[in-house]
């Protein structure tokens, strides 16, 4: 799952989504624009699996208030679905996608975009993207870029996860280079203080790290492509920092409360470790 923003709010897909989400938006007309855009892309690129586009307008809560949002669902061909042409009360034809009673429709919904209300436009991201055909947080370029016309962005939760990993990896590097306990303890305290802040900058991430591993951390920060200032997700950190996990040889995992870590765990330098005690903090 990733979040994204429209590159050009005036582009056809972005404009169609904005129009559909308007108070008197025309779902049918907007859906035709979106379907034609995806169809044209599929005809130009033989590697894209043919499929149907379902456009659904629904209500969701944001800041405790119901708002209109939009779901764009790419459904790949399957025996589990059948298409039937029907006519509504106004005499307009439409295609209904129905589930066959004797077939289990598992896995056909491959790609999805959940578009937020665009007027006023959100300051952080316009939509959430899902792609079941790719592992991890990847999204197919043809869907996110070529069809939707978006750029992937990092939301506060993803950025916070990256910040936490960078700080944890830095502590592991300090221990592996046999730094004195006083240096490691001082770094731990500074890292906890930094994570307790509402936001951090990438300069702060680098400056709190001792010189012995500063270049490696700087490289990690640049590779993470973090913004200049990162708004930290307090709910994520509250769950993550309650416990400290150490993983050792032979699939050994040790989880202890973070506030009692110093009382329960003694981490020895590599030169004093025996096989089975090669723990890595995660």
C-alpha positions in Angstrom: 0.0 0.0 0.0 1.3 3.4 -1.0 -0.1 7.0 -1.0 0.2 9.3 -4.0 -0.6 12.8 -5.3 -1.9 13.8 -8.8 1.0 15.4 -10.7 -1.3 17.7 -12.6 -4.8 18.3 -11.0 -6.0 19.5 -14.5 -5.1 16.2 -16.2 -8.0 14.1 -17.5 -8.1 11.5 -14.7 -7.5 14.0 -11.9 -10.2 16.3 -13.4 -12.6 13.4 -13.8 -12.1 12.3 -10.1 -12.6 15.9 -8.9 -15.8 16.2 -11.0 -17.3 13.0 -9.7 -16.6 13.9 -6.1 -18.2 17.4 -6.5 -21.6 17.8 -4.7 -23.5 17.2 -7.9 -20.9 15.2 -9.7 -21.9 12.9 -12.6 -20.7 9.4 -11.8 -21.6 7.9 -15.1 -20.0 10.6 -17.2 -16.8 10.7 -15.1 -16.6 6.9 -15.1 -16.7 6.9 -18.9 -13.7 9.3 -19.0 -11.8 7.1 -16.6 -12.6 3.8 -18.4 -11.6 5.3 -21.8 -8.3 6.3 -20.3 -7.5 2.9 -19.0 -8.8 1.2 -22.2 -6.5 3.3 -24.3 -3.6 2.5 -22.1 -4.3 -1.2 -22.3 -4.6 -1.2 -26.1 -1.2 0.5 -26.5 0.6 -1.8 -24.1 0.1 -5.6 -24.7 1.8 -6.4 -21.4 -1.1 -5.0 -19.4 -3.7 -7.6 -18.6 -7.1 -6.7 -19.9 -9.8 -6.0 -17.3 -12.8 -4.0 -16.2 -12.7 -0.7 -14.3 -15.3 -0.4 -11.5 -15.8 3.2 -10.2 -17.6 3.5 -6.8 -18.4 6.6 -4.9 -18.7 6.0 -1.1 -18.7 7.9 2.2 -15.8 7.8 4.7 -14.9 9.5 7.9 -12.1 12.1 8.0 -11.6 14.0 11.3 -14.9 12.5 12.5 -16.9 13.9 9.5 -18.4 12.0 6.6 -16.9 12.9 3.2 -17.4 11.6 -0.3 -14.5 9.5 -1.7 -13.9 7.4 -4.8 -12.7 3.9 -5.4 -11.2 2.9 -8.7 -11.0 -0.9 -9.0 -9.2 -2.7 -11.8 -10.8 -6.2 -12.0 -9.0 -8.7 -14.2 -11.0 -11.2 -16.3 -12.2 -14.3 -14.5 -14.8 -17.0 -14.8 -16.1 -15.8 -11.4 -17.6 -12.7 -13.0 -20.1 -12.3 -15.8 -21.1 -9.1 -17.6 -24.7 -8.3 -18.3 -25.9 -5.3 -20.3 -29.0 -3.7 -18.7 -31.1 -0.5 -19.0 -31.9 1.7 -16.1 -35.2 3.6 -15.4 -34.1 6.5 -17.6 -33.5 4.3 -20.6 -29.7 4.4 -20.3 -27.7 1.3 -20.9 -25.1 0.0 -18.4 -23.0 -3.1 -17.8 -23.5 -5.0 -14.6 -20.7 -7.2 -13.3 -22.2 -10.2 -11.4 -20.6 -13.0 -9.4 -21.3 -16.5 -10.5 -22.9 -18.5 -7.8 -20.8 -21.6 -8.1 -17.4 -19.9 -8.5 -15.3 -18.5 -5.7 -14.1 -15.0 -6.9 -10.7 -14.9 -5.2 -7.9 -12.7 -6.3 -9.4 -11.0 -9.3 -9.3 -7.5 -7.8 -5.7 -6.6 -8.5 -5.3 -2.9 -8.3 -7.3 -0.2 -6.4 -7.1 3.5 -5.9 -9.0 5.1 -3.0 -9.3 8.8 -3.9 -9.9 11.3 -1.2 -12.1 14.5 -1.5 -10.1 16.8 -3.8 -11.9 20.2 -3.1 -10.3 21.5 -1.0 -7.3 19.4 -2.0 -5.5 17.5 0.8 -2.0 18.8 1.7 -0.4 15.4 2.3 -1.8 12.9 -0.3 -4.7 12.5 -2.7 -5.2 8.8 -2.6 -4.2 5.4 -1.3 -3.0 2.8 -3.9 -3.1 -1.0 -3.5 -1.6 -3.6 -5.8 -2.0 -7.2 -5.0 0.2 -8.4 -7.8 3.4 -6.8 -6.4 5.1 -7.5 -3.1 5.7 -5.1 -0.3 4.8 -1.4 -0.9 5.3 -1.4 -4.7 2.6 -0.3 -7.2 2.7 -0.9 -10.9 3.9 2.1 -12.8 1.3 1.8 -15.5 -1.5 2.1 -12.9 0.0 4.8 -10.7 1.8 6.9 -13.2 0.6 6.1 -16.7 -3.1 5.8 -15.9 -3.7 7.9 -12.8 -1.0 10.4 -13.4 0.3 10.4 -9.9 3.6 10.5 -8.0 4.1 8.3 -5.0 4.7 10.1 -1.8 5.7 9.1 1.8 3.0 9.6 4.4 3.8 10.3 8.1 3.5 6.6 9.1 5.9 5.4 6.4 8.3 8.2 7.1 8.2 7.4 10.8 8.9 3.7 10.2 12.0 4.7 8.1 13.2 7.1 10.8 12.8 4.4 13.5 14.8 1.9 11.4 17.5 4.4 10.7 18.0 5.1 14.4 17.9 1.4 15.3 20.4 0.5 12.6 22.7 3.3 13.9 22.6 1.8 17.4 23.5 -1.7 16.0 26.4 -0.2 14.1 27.7 1.5 17.2 27.6 -1.8 19.1 29.3 -3.7 16.2 32.2 -1.1 16.2 32.8 -1.7 19.9 31.9 1.8 21.1 32.0 2.3 24.9 28.8 1.8 26.8 28.7 5.5 27.7 28.5 6.5 24.0 25.8 3.9 23.2 23.7 5.0 26.2 24.1 8.7 25.4 22.9 7.9 21.8 20.0 5.9 23.1 18.8 8.9 25.2 19.1 11.3 22.3 17.2 9.0 20.0 14.4 8.6 22.5 14.2 12.4 22.9 14.1 12.8 19.2 11.3 10.3 18.7 9.3 12.0 21.4 9.2 15.2 19.3 6.3 16.0 17.0 8.6 16.2 14.0 12.3 15.8 13.1 14.6 16.9 10.3 17.0 14.7 8.4 19.9 16.9 9.8 18.8 16.0 13.3 18.9 12.3 12.4 22.5 12.7 11.3 23.8 15.1 14.0 22.8 12.9 17.0 24.8 10.0 15.7 28.5 9.6 16.9 31.1 10.3 14.2 32.1 6.6 14.0 28.9 5.8 12.0 27.7 9.2 10.9 28.5 8.7 7.2 26.7 5.4 7.1 23.6 7.0 8.7 23.8 10.0 6.3 23.8 7.5 3.4 20.7 5.7 4.8 18.8 9.0 5.3 19.5 10.0 1.6 18.5 6.5 0.4 15.2 6.7 2.3 14.3 9.8 0.3 12.8 11.5 3.4 11.5 15.1 3.3 13.4 17.9 4.9 11.0 17.7 7.9 9.3 14.5 9.0 6.1 14.6 10.9 6.2 11.7 13.3 3.3 9.3 13.7 2.8 9.1 17.5 0.4 6.2 17.4 2.9 4.0 15.4 5.8 4.9 17.8 3.6 4.3 20.9 3.2 0.7 19.7 6.7 0.2 18.4 8.6 1.6 21.4 6.7 -0.4 24.1 9.0 -3.4 23.5 12.5 -4.0 22.3 13.1 -7.1 20.2 16.5 -8.9 19.9 16.9 -11.6 17.3 19.7 -14.2 17.7 21.0 -17.4 16.1 18.8 -20.5 15.6 15.7 -18.3 15.2 15.9 -17.1 18.8 13.8 -14.0 19.5 13.7 -12.1 22.8 11.1 -9.4 23.4 11.3 -7.3 26.6 9.4 -4.1 27.8 11.3 -1.1 26.7 11.2 0.6 30.1 12.8 -2.4 31.7 15.4 -3.2 29.0 18.4 -2.0 31.0 17.3 -4.1 34.0 16.8 -7.3 32.1 19.3 -7.3 29.2 23.1 -7.0 29.1 24.5 -6.6 25.6 28.2 -7.7 25.4 30.6 -6.5 22.7 31.2 -8.9 19.8 34.5 -10.1 21.1 32.8 -11.5 24.2 29.9 -13.1 22.5 29.4 -16.9 22.0 27.4 -18.5 19.3 23.7 -18.1 20.0 24.1 -14.7 21.6 24.6 -12.7 18.4 21.6 -10.5 18.9 20.5 -7.7 16.6 18.0 -5.1 17.8 15.0 -4.7 15.6 
